[in-house]
Amino acid sequence: MECVVAVDVGGTFMKGGLIRDGTVLHAERRPTPRAEGPARVIAAISAFVADLAVPRQGLRPTAVGLAVPGLVTPTHAVFSAAFGWRDVPAAAFTDVPLPVALGHDVRSAGEAELAYGAARDERDVLFLPIGTGIAGAMVLSAGLYGGAAGWAGQIGHVPVRPGGLPCGCGQSGCLSAYASAASIAARCGERSAAAVVARDDPLARQVWAEAVEALALALATYTLLLDPALIVIGGGLALSGEALLAPLRARLAARLAFRPAPRIALSSLGPHAGMLGAALLATRA
């Protein structure tokens, strides 16, 4: 059976698998060796792809799709604050003798949500996965919006507190510095945002409240500019469920005094969204 290799590269884990027509036939994940530098991350991606591309159990891979963070074109991973790489050609990520397609992780996941998930049959949607960082896939009436250079959707680097906490991108006061799952955990000395949500002490409550307020501010700006019908929250922070959605809905509504807030829902594809998006890239390859 023909299938495609799909790898979604996250700041903490890489999720990879073999996929056919939106069905995950095989899946696994590996740690992303981010602390070891960009060369080590690229080598780990290449090794992961090579292992997945070996035919198994009647499955024959025919193409490879890679979804990576940062600024991405079809030919290069231009820049990633998370990994520190610059201008990495698509061919550097794998040497398997198969067609390879490179795409942005969040836009690819957004395409999967449109094709299979919570945004199916919707138009004017923002897909916002919140994990190690934050970025958005912007779906306007005409389709997925990439911007003039394909770099639209960097919502995580919208300044929500000018002069605030430093961000890995080199700016300060970015949304990611306050509301990414990684930042929420780090500010409380925890390993995960879920551990912060489970705590009941002044620091955890303050960090969580600041994260929700920062998200509400950024989403209010987005709503006033582009008027989405639906905002889909994905990534690790989506596992918080109503602990996130209930206060976020309330704070967003409070910032939109003269108009109703858009609906906010959780991703229905969960951790497979980026991988399914990478599979769509591979299918086109």
LODO-628324 format. One record per residue: residue number from 1; x negated, y, z negated of N, C-alpha, C in turn. Coordinates in steps of 0.05 Angstrom, whole numbers, always signed. Layout:
BEGIN
SITE, NUM, X, Y, Z, X, Y, Z, X, Y, Z;
...
//
This chain:
BEGIN
SITE, 1, -17, -24, +0, +0, +0, +0, -18, +25, +0;
SITE, 2, -13, +43, +19, -28, +68, +20, -19, +87, -2;
SITE, 3, -38, +102, -13, -33, +121, -34, -54, +143, -33;
SITE, 4, -53, +162, -51, -73, +183, -52, -85, +184, -80;
SITE, 5, -110, +193, -81, -124, +198, -106, -117, +227, -114;
SITE, 6, -108, +231, -139, -102, +258, -148, -115, +262, -175;
SITE, 7, -129, +285, -178, -143, +292, -203, -137, +321, -210;
SITE, 8, -126, +324, -234, -120, +350, -246, -141, +355, -267;
SITE, 9, -158, +376, -262, -180, +382, -280, -172, +403, -301;
SITE, 10, -170, +395, -326, -163, +413, -347, -187, +420, -364;
SITE, 11, -184, +440, -381, -206, +448, -398, -214, +428, -419;
SITE, 12, -196, +410, -427, -201, +390, -447, -202, +362, -435;
SITE, 13, -183, +356, -417, -182, +329, -405, -178, +332, -374;
SITE, 14, -188, +312, -360, -182, +308, -332, -162, +286, -330;
SITE, 15, -140, +291, -315, -119, +271, -312, -120, +262, -283;
SITE, 16, -123, +236, -278, -126, +226, -251, -108, +202, -247;
SITE, 17, -103, +196, -221, -86, +173, -216, -84, +168, -186;
SITE, 18, -69, +147, -180, -62, +139, -153, -32, +143, -150;
SITE, 19, -24, +158, -129, +4, +167, -127, +13, +163, -98;
SITE, 20, +38, +155, -96, +51, +152, -70, +79, +163, -71;
SITE, 21, +85, +183, -54, +112, +195, -52, +123, +204, -79;
SITE, 22, +106, +216, -96, +115, +226, -121, +117, +206, -143;
SITE, 23, +109, +181, -138, +109, +160, -158, +81, +154, -168;
SITE, 24, +76, +155, -194, +50, +150, -205, +46, +119, -207;
SITE, 25, +28, +109, -191, +23, +80, -191, +2, +71, -211;
SITE, 26, -16, +90, -216, -38, +84, -235, -47, +111, -246;
SITE, 27, -52, +113, -273, -60, +138, -285, -80, +133, -307;
SITE, 28, -98, +151, -310, -117, +151, -333, -127, +179, -337;
SITE, 29, -140, +183, -360, -152, +209, -365, -179, +206, -378;
SITE, 30, -195, +227, -374, -222, +227, -385, -228, +255, -396;
SITE, 31, -245, +256, -416, -252, +283, -427, -267, +299, -406;
SITE, 32, -262, +325, -407, -277, +344, -389, -301, +353, -405;
SITE, 33, -326, +348, -396, -350, +355, -412, -357, +385, -409;
SITE, 34, -338, +402, -416, -340, +431, -412, -365, +442, -426;
SITE, 35, -370, +433, -450, -392, +444, -466, -419, +438, -454;
SITE, 36, -420, +419, -435, -446, +411, -424, -454, +426, -399;
SITE, 37, -437, +445, -391, -444, +462, -369, -430, +455, -343;
SITE, 38, -430, +473, -323, -416, +469, -298, -425, +445, -282;
SITE, 39, -452, +440, -281, -462, +418, -266, -452, +391, -276;
SITE, 40, -451, +389, -303, -441, +364, -315, -411, +360, -309;
SITE, 41, -395, +382, -310, -367, +379, -304, -363, +370, -275;
SITE, 42, -378, +382, -256, -375, +374, -228, -383, +345, -224;
SITE, 43, -404, +336, -238, -412, +308, -236, -391, +289, -247;
SITE, 44, -378, +298, -269, -357, +281, -282, -333, +279, -263;
SITE, 45, -326, +301, -250, -304, +300, -231, -310, +280, -208;
SITE, 46, -334, +282, -198, -343, +265, -175, -342, +236, -183;
SITE, 47, -351, +230, -207, -351, +202, -217, -322, +192, -221;
SITE, 48, -305, +209, -231, -277, +202, -235, -263, +195, -208;
SITE, 49, -268, +213, -188, -256, +208, -162, -266, +182, -150;
SITE, 50, -293, +177, -152, -304, +153, -141, -292, +128, -153;
SITE, 51, -288, +128, -179, -276, +105, -192, -247, +101, -183;
SITE, 52, -232, +123, -181, -204, +120, -173, -201, +112, -144;
SITE, 53, -221, +119, -127, -219, +113, -99, -224, +84, -91;
SITE, 54, -234, +68, -111, -239, +40, -105, -212, +25, -102;
SITE, 55, -207, +11, -79, -182, -3, -76, -177, -23, -98;
SITE, 56, -152, -24, -108, -145, -42, -130, -116, -51, -127;
SITE, 57, -111, -75, -135, -83, -85, -138, -66, -78, -114;
SITE, 58, -78, -82, -90, -62, -77, -66, -59, -48, -59;
SITE, 59, -72, -29, -73, -70, -1, -68, -94, +9, -52;
SITE, 60, -89, +24, -30, -111, +33, -14, -110, +64, -12;
SITE, 61, -128, +78, -26, -128, +107, -24, -135, +117, +4;
SITE, 62, -122, +138, +13, -127, +149, +40, -136, +178, +39;
SITE, 63, -134, +192, +17, -142, +220, +14, -145, +227, -15;
SITE, 64, -158, +250, -20, -163, +259, -47, -152, +287, -50;
SITE, 65, -138, +292, -72, -129, +319, -79, -141, +327, -106;
SITE, 66, -153, +351, -107, -165, +361, -132, -152, +387, -139;
SITE, 67, -142, +389, -163, -130, +413, -174, -148, +424, -196;
SITE, 68, -160, +448, -192, -179, +458, -211, -171, +487, -219;
SITE, 69, -180, +496, -243, -172, +522, -252, -190, +545, -241;
SITE, 70, -181, +569, -246, -196, +592, -238, -188, +604, -211;
SITE, 71, -206, +617, -197, -201, +628, -171, -209, +606, -150;
SITE, 72, -190, +599, -133, -194, +575, -116, -185, +582, -88;
SITE, 73, -200, +574, -68, -192, +575, -40, -191, +546, -30;
SITE, 74, -181, +540, -6, -181, +513, +4, -209, +501, +8;
SITE, 75, -229, +518, +9, -257, +508, +14, -275, +511, -10;
SITE, 76, -268, +528, -29, -287, +533, -52, -272, +537, -78;
SITE, 77, -284, +527, -100, -276, +536, -127, -293, +561, -132;
SITE, 78, -281, +584, -129, -296, +609, -128, -306, +617, -155;
SITE, 79, -289, +615, -176, -298, +623, -203, -280, +610, -223;
SITE, 80, -291, +601, -246, -276, +591, -268, -289, +601, -294;
SITE, 81, -274, +617, -309, -284, +626, -335, -287, +602, -354;
SITE, 82, -269, +582, -351, -270, +559, -369, -295, +543, -366;
SITE, 83, -304, +540, -340, -327, +522, -335, -352, +537, -327;
SITE, 84, -351, +562, -320, -374, +578, -314, -385, +572, -286;
SITE, 85, -369, +559, -268, -380, +555, -241, -372, +578, -223;
SITE, 86, -388, +580, -201, -383, +601, -181, -388, +589, -153;
SITE, 87, -370, +593, -135, -373, +586, -107, -381, +557, -103;
SITE, 88, -367, +539, -115, -372, +510, -112, -356, +500, -88;
SITE, 89, -369, +489, -67, -354, +479, -44, -339, +454, -51;
SITE, 90, -316, +450, -37, -299, +427, -43, -315, +401, -41;
SITE, 91, -334, +399, -22, -349, +375, -18, -367, +367, -41;
SITE, 92, -373, +387, -59, -390, +381, -82, -376, +365, -103;
SITE, 93, -349, +364, -102, -335, +350, -123, -332, +320, -118;
SITE, 94, -338, +311, -94, -336, +282, -88, -352, +275, -63;
SITE, 95, -362, +251, -62, -376, +241, -38, -362, +217, -27;
SITE, 96, -337, +212, -35, -322, +189, -23, -315, +196, +6;
SITE, 97, -315, +176, +24, -310, +181, +52, -280, +183, +59;
SITE, 98, -267, +202, +46, -238, +207, +50, -234, +237, +53;
SITE, 99, -212, +245, +67, -205, +273, +68, -201, +284, +40;
SITE, 100, -210, +308, +35, -208, +320, +8, -194, +347, +10;
SITE, 101, -175, +352, -7, -161, +378, -8, -165, +390, -36;
SITE, 102, -172, +416, -37, -178, +430, -62, -156, +451, -66;
SITE, 103, -146, +453, -90, -125, +473, -96, -126, +483, -124;
SITE, 104, -111, +504, -130, -109, +515, -156, -92, +497, -174;
SITE, 105, -101, +492, -198, -87, +473, -215, -58, +482, -221;
SITE, 106, -54, +507, -228, -27, +515, -236, -9, +518, -212;
SITE, 107, -18, +528, -190, -1, +530, -166, +6, +502, -156;
SITE, 108, -13, +484, -158, -7, +456, -150, +14, +444, -168;
SITE, 109, +12, +448, -195, +31, +438, -213, +58, +451, -209;
SITE, 110, +58, +477, -202, +83, +491, -195, +97, +479, -171;
SITE, 111, +81, +471, -151, +93, +458, -128, +106, +431, -136;
SITE, 112, +93, +417, -154, +104, +392, -163, +130, +397, -178;
SITE, 113, +131, +418, -195, +156, +424, -209, +178, +431, -189;
SITE, 114, +171, +444, -167, +191, +451, -147, +201, +426, -133;
SITE, 115, +182, +407, -128, +189, +383, -112, +204, +362, -129;
SITE, 116, +195, +359, -155, +205, +337, -170, +216, +344, -198;
SITE, 117, +211, +369, -207, +216, +374, -235, +237, +394, -242;
SITE, 118, +232, +410, -263, +252, +428, -275, +260, +450, -256;
SITE, 119, +243, +457, -237, +248, +480, -219, +260, +470, -192;
SITE, 120, +266, +444, -190, +277, +434, -165, +302, +449, -157;
SITE, 121, +303, +456, -132, +327, +471, -120, +329, +499, -131;
SITE, 122, +309, +509, -145, +309, +537, -155, +292, +555, -137;
SITE, 123, +298, +580, -138, +281, +600, -125, +276, +622, -146;
SITE, 124, +255, +638, -143, +248, +659, -162, +243, +647, -190;
SITE, 125, +221, +631, -191, +214, +616, -215, +186, +623, -223;
SITE, 126, +180, +625, -249, +153, +626, -259, +147, +600, -274;
SITE, 127, +127, +585, -264, +118, +561, -279, +93, +569, -294;
SITE, 128, +94, +566, -321, +73, +576, -338, +62, +554, -357;
SITE, 129, +42, +539, -348, +30, +519, -366, +11, +533, -385;
SITE, 130, +13, +525, -410, -3, +538, -432, -19, +516, -445;
SITE, 131, -45, +516, -440, -63, +496, -451, -88, +509, -460;
SITE, 132, -111, +500, -450, -137, +512, -456, -136, +541, -448;
SITE, 133, -123, +547, -426, -119, +575, -417, -90, +578, -408;
SITE, 134, -84, +601, -395, -58, +607, -385, -59, +618, -357;
SITE, 135, -43, +607, -339, -40, +619, -312, -12, +612, -303;
SITE, 136, -3, +626, -283, +25, +621, -274, +27, +615, -244;
SITE, 137, +46, +598, -237, +53, +593, -209, +78, +610, -204;
SITE, 138, +76, +628, -185, +97, +647, -180, +112, +638, -155;
SITE, 139, +138, +631, -159, +154, +622, -136, +175, +644, -131;
SITE, 140, +172, +657, -108, +191, +678, -100, +210, +666, -79;
SITE, 141, +230, +681, -71, +250, +670, -53, +238, +658, -27;
SITE, 142, +215, +669, -18, +203, +660, +6, +185, +635, +2;
SITE, 143, +181, +628, -23, +164, +605, -29, +143, +611, -50;
SITE, 144, +124, +593, -53, +102, +596, -72, +85, +620, -64;
SITE, 145, +80, +639, -83, +66, +663, -77, +37, +662, -87;
SITE, 146, +18, +664, -68, -10, +663, -76, -24, +689, -76;
SITE, 147, -12, +710, -64, -25, +736, -63, -43, +739, -39;
SITE, 148, -55, +762, -36, -71, +769, -12, -95, +750, -9;
SITE, 149, -108, +743, -31, -131, +726, -29, -126, +698, -41;
SITE, 150, -101, +692, -48, -95, +667, -60, -100, +666, -90;
SITE, 151, -103, +689, -103, -110, +690, -131, -88, +700, -149;
SITE, 152, -64, +701, -139, -41, +711, -156, -36, +692, -178;
SITE, 153, -23, +702, -199, -14, +685, -221, -32, +684, -245;
SITE, 154, -53, +701, -246, -72, +701, -269, -60, +715, -293;
SITE, 155, -36, +706, -302, -21, +719, -323, -36, +717, -350;
SITE, 156, -52, +696, -353, -67, +693, -377, -87, +716, -383;
SITE, 157, -93, +731, -362, -113, +753, -365, -100, +780, -363;
SITE, 158, -73, +780, -366, -59, +806, -370, -65, +816, -398;
SITE, 159, -74, +842, -400, -80, +852, -427, -54, +857, -443;
SITE, 160, -51, +844, -465, -28, +847, -483, -36, +864, -508;
SITE, 161, -62, +866, -513, -72, +882, -535, -98, +895, -526;
SITE, 162, -96, +918, -512, -121, +931, -503, -141, +935, -526;
SITE, 163, -166, +926, -521, -186, +928, -541, -184, +906, -562;
SITE, 164, -167, +886, -557, -163, +864, -577, -185, +843, -576;
SITE, 165, -177, +818, -581, -196, +796, -583, -210, +792, -556;
SITE, 166, -236, +784, -557, -250, +779, -532, -239, +753, -518;
SITE, 167, -240, +754, -492, -231, +731, -476, -255, +720, -460;
SITE, 168, -253, +694, -453, -275, +681, -438, -279, +693, -411;
SITE, 169, -260, +708, -401, -262, +720, -374, -280, +745, -374;
SITE, 170, -287, +755, -398, -303, +779, -400, -287, +804, -408;
SITE, 171, -260, +802, -407, -243, +824, -416, -237, +820, -446;
SITE, 172, -221, +838, -456, -212, +835, -484, -182, +841, -485;
SITE, 173, -169, +828, -505, -141, +832, -509, -123, +817, -489;
SITE, 174, -134, +796, -475, -119, +781, -456, -98, +763, -470;
SITE, 175, -77, +757, -455, -56, +739, -465, -69, +712, -474;
SITE, 176, -88, +701, -458, -100, +676, -465, -114, +677, -492;
SITE, 177, -125, +700, -499, -140, +702, -524, -121, +699, -548;
SITE, 178, -95, +704, -544, -76, +703, -566, -57, +679, -564;
SITE, 179, -50, +670, -540, -28, +651, -537, -35, +625, -524;
SITE, 180, -59, +621, -514, -66, +594, -504, -67, +575, -528;
SITE, 181, -62, +550, -522, -63, +530, -543, -91, +529, -556;
SITE, 182, -111, +531, -539, -139, +530, -550, -144, +554, -569;
SITE, 183, -135, +577, -561, -140, +601, -578, -124, +599, -604;
SITE, 184, -99, +590, -603, -83, +588, -627, -97, +569, -647;
SITE, 185, -107, +546, -637, -120, +527, -654, -146, +538, -665;
SITE, 186, -162, +551, -648, -188, +561, -657, -185, +583, -678;
SITE, 187, -165, +600, -676, -161, +622, -695, -154, +611, -723;
SITE, 188, -144, +587, -724, -136, +575, -750, -155, +553, -759;
SITE, 189, -177, +549, -743, -196, +528, -750, -185, +500, -747;
SITE, 190, -165, +497, -729, -153, +471, -724, -162, +459, -697;
SITE, 191, -156, +434, -693, -164, +421, -668, -142, +423, -647;
SITE, 192, -118, +431, -655, -96, +433, -636, -76, +454, -645;
SITE, 193, -61, +465, -626, -40, +484, -633, -18, +470, -649;
SITE, 194, -13, +444, -644, +7, +429, -658, +1, +429, -688;
SITE, 195, -24, +428, -695, -32, +428, -724, -26, +455, -736;
SITE, 196, -28, +477, -721, -22, +504, -730, +8, +506, -735;
SITE, 197, +24, +496, -716, +53, +496, -719, +62, +481, -744;
SITE, 198, +48, +459, -750, +56, +442, -773, +49, +455, -800;
SITE, 199, +30, +474, -800, +22, +487, -825, +43, +508, -834;
SITE, 200, +43, +513, -860, +61, +533, -871, +45, +551, -890;
SITE, 201, +27, +567, -878, +11, +585, -895, +10, +612, -880;
SITE, 202, +2, +633, -894, +2, +660, -881, -14, +662, -855;
SITE, 203, -38, +651, -854, -54, +653, -830, -41, +639, -806;
SITE, 204, -31, +615, -811, -18, +600, -789, +7, +615, -779;
SITE, 205, +23, +625, -798, +47, +640, -790, +40, +665, -774;
SITE, 206, +19, +679, -782, +11, +703, -769, +1, +697, -740;
SITE, 207, -16, +677, -738, -27, +670, -711, -5, +661, -693;
SITE, 208, +14, +645, -703, +36, +636, -686, +54, +659, -678;
SITE, 209, +60, +677, -697, +77, +700, -690, +63, +718, -670;
SITE, 210, +37, +722, -672, +22, +738, -652, +22, +725, -625;
SITE, 211, +21, +699, -624, +21, +684, -599, +48, +688, -585;
SITE, 212, +70, +684, -600, +97, +687, -589, +101, +715, -579;
SITE, 213, +93, +735, -595, +97, +763, -587, +81, +770, -562;
SITE, 214, +56, +760, -560, +40, +764, -536, +53, +752, -511;
SITE, 215, +64, +728, -514, +78, +715, -492, +102, +731, -484;
SITE, 216, +118, +740, -504, +142, +755, -498, +135, +781, -483;
SITE, 217, +114, +794, -491, +106, +819, -478, +98, +814, -449;
SITE, 218, +82, +794, -444, +74, +788, -417, +98, +779, -400;
SITE, 219, +115, +763, -411, +138, +753, -396, +159, +776, -391;
SITE, 220, +161, +795, -409, +178, +817, -405, +168, +834, -381;
SITE, 221, +142, +838, -380, +130, +853, -357, +136, +838, -331;
SITE, 222, +131, +812, -332, +135, +796, -307, +165, +797, -299;
SITE, 223, +183, +795, -319, +211, +795, -313, +220, +822, -301;
SITE, 224, +210, +844, -312, +218, +870, -302, +207, +875, -273;
SITE, 225, +185, +863, -267, +173, +867, -240, +186, +848, -219;
SITE, 226, +190, +823, -227, +197, +803, -206, +224, +789, -211;
SITE, 227, +237, +793, -233, +264, +784, -238, +268, +754, -233;
SITE, 228, +253, +737, -247, +256, +708, -243, +283, +698, -254;
SITE, 229, +293, +677, -242, +318, +664, -252, +310, +645, -275;
SITE, 230, +286, +634, -274, +278, +613, -292, +248, +615, -298;
SITE, 231, +241, +611, -323, +213, +608, -331, +210, +580, -343;
SITE, 232, +191, +565, -331, +186, +537, -340, +160, +537, -355;
SITE, 233, +160, +528, -380, +136, +527, -396, +126, +498, -395;
SITE, 234, +100, +496, -389, +87, +469, -389, +61, +470, -405;
SITE, 235, +44, +450, -401, +19, +449, -415, +22, +439, -444;
SITE, 236, +0, +438, -458, +0, +427, -485, +18, +442, -504;
SITE, 237, +21, +468, -501, +38, +483, -520, +67, +476, -517;
SITE, 238, +75, +466, -493, +103, +458, -489, +111, +436, -508;
SITE, 239, +92, +421, -519, +98, +399, -537, +110, +410, -563;
SITE, 240, +107, +436, -568, +119, +449, -592, +149, +450, -590;
SITE, 241, +160, +448, -566, +189, +447, -562, +203, +472, -573;
SITE, 242, +224, +468, -588, +240, +491, -598, +225, +508, -617;
SITE, 243, +204, +498, -630, +187, +515, -647, +175, +538, -631;
SITE, 244, +171, +534, -605, +161, +555, -587, +185, +568, -573;
SITE, 245, +203, +553, -562, +224, +564, -545, +243, +582, -560;
SITE, 246, +251, +575, -584, +271, +591, -599, +261, +619, -605;
SITE, 247, +237, +622, -617, +228, +649, -622, +220, +664, -597;
SITE, 248, +210, +649, -576, +203, +663, -552, +227, +674, -537;
SITE, 249, +249, +659, -537, +273, +669, -525, +283, +694, -539;
SITE, 250, +282, +693, -566, +291, +716, -581, +274, +741, -577;
SITE, 251, +247, +737, -577, +229, +760, -574, +231, +771, -545;
SITE, 252, +234, +754, -525, +236, +763, -498, +262, +779, -495;
SITE, 253, +284, +769, -505, +309, +783, -504, +307, +811, -517;
SITE, 254, +293, +812, -540, +290, +837, -554, +275, +858, -538;
SITE, 255, +257, +849, -521, +241, +867, -504, +255, +875, -478;
SITE, 256, +278, +864, -473, +293, +869, -449, +320, +881, -456;
SITE, 257, +319, +905, -467, +344, +916, -480, +366, +920, -460;
SITE, 258, +360, +927, -435, +381, +935, -416, +389, +914, -396;
SITE, 259, +377, +890, -398, +383, +869, -379, +380, +842, -393;
SITE, 260, +394, +821, -383, +392, +795, -396, +364, +782, -389;
SITE, 261, +355, +766, -407, +330, +752, -403, +335, +728, -384;
SITE, 262, +314, +720, -370, +317, +695, -353, +318, +671, -371;
SITE, 263, +328, +649, -360, +327, +624, -375, +298, +614, -379;
SITE, 264, +293, +601, -401, +267, +589, -407, +272, +560, -412;
SITE, 265, +257, +543, -398, +259, +514, -402, +232, +501, -403;
SITE, 266, +231, +477, -413, +206, +462, -413, +202, +446, -387;
SITE, 267, +177, +442, -380, +171, +426, -357, +182, +398, -360;
SITE, 268, +194, +387, -339, +204, +360, -340, +183, +339, -331;
SITE, 269, +161, +348, -320, +140, +330, -311, +118, +326, -332;
SITE, 270, +118, +342, -352, +99, +339, -374, +70, +339, -364;
SITE, 271, +53, +321, -375, +25, +321, -368, +19, +312, -339;
SITE, 272, +39, +302, -325, +35, +293, -297, +39, +315, -277;
SITE, 273, +47, +339, -285, +53, +360, -266, +29, +366, -248;
SITE, 274, +6, +371, -260, -17, +378, -245, -27, +356, -227;
SITE, 275, -25, +331, -236, -34, +308, -221, -15, +304, -196;
SITE, 276, +11, +307, -201, +30, +305, -178, +25, +328, -158;
SITE, 277, +18, +351, -168, +12, +373, -150, -13, +367, -134;
SITE, 278, -34, +355, -147, -58, +347, -132, -51, +327, -111;
SITE, 279, -32, +309, -117, -24, +289, -97, -11, +302, -73;
SITE, 280, +4, +324, -77, +16, +338, -55, -6, +350, -37;
SITE, 281, -27, +361, -50, -50, +371, -35, -62, +348, -18;
SITE, 282, -66, +325, -30, -79, +303, -16, -62, +293, +7;
SITE, 283, -36, +293, +3, -18, +285, +25, -20, +302, +49;
SITE, 284, -23, +329, +44, -27, +347, +66, -54, +344, +79;
SITE, 285, -74, +334, +64, -100, +330, +75, -101, +307, +95;
//
